[in-house]
């Protein structure tokens, strides 16, 4: 099922992107402190 595999990869990438967006504000706050 190549289609399903590609879908799983997209979900993993989305999770990584969401995690990066959540981490950036924390880094900015730590830098401001």
C-alpha positions as CSV (number, residue, x, y, z in Angstrom):
1,X,0.0,0.0,0.0
2,X,2.3,2.8,-1.2
3,X,-0.6,5.3,-0.8
4,X,-1.0,4.5,2.8
5,X,2.7,4.7,3.5
6,X,2.9,8.2,1.9
7,X,0.0,9.3,4.0
8,X,1.7,8.1,7.2
9,X,4.9,10.0,6.2
10,X,2.8,13.2,5.6
11,X,1.3,12.8,9.1
12,X,4.7,12.4,10.6
13,X,6.0,15.5,8.8
14,X,3.0,17.4,10.0
15,X,3.7,16.4,13.6
16,X,7.3,17.5,13.2
17,X,6.2,20.8,11.8
18,X,3.7,21.4,14.6
19,X,6.3,20.5,17.2
20,X,8.7,23.0,15.6
21,X,6.1,25.7,15.7
22,X,5.4,25.0,19.4
23,X,9.2,25.0,20.2
24,X,10.0,28.3,18.5
25,X,7.9,30.5,21.0
26,X,9.6,28.7,23.9
27,X,13.0,29.4,22.4
28,X,12.1,33.1,21.9
29,X,10.8,33.3,25.5
30,X,14.0,31.8,26.9
31,X,16.1,34.1,24.7
32,X,14.1,37.1,26.0
33,X,14.8,36.0,29.6
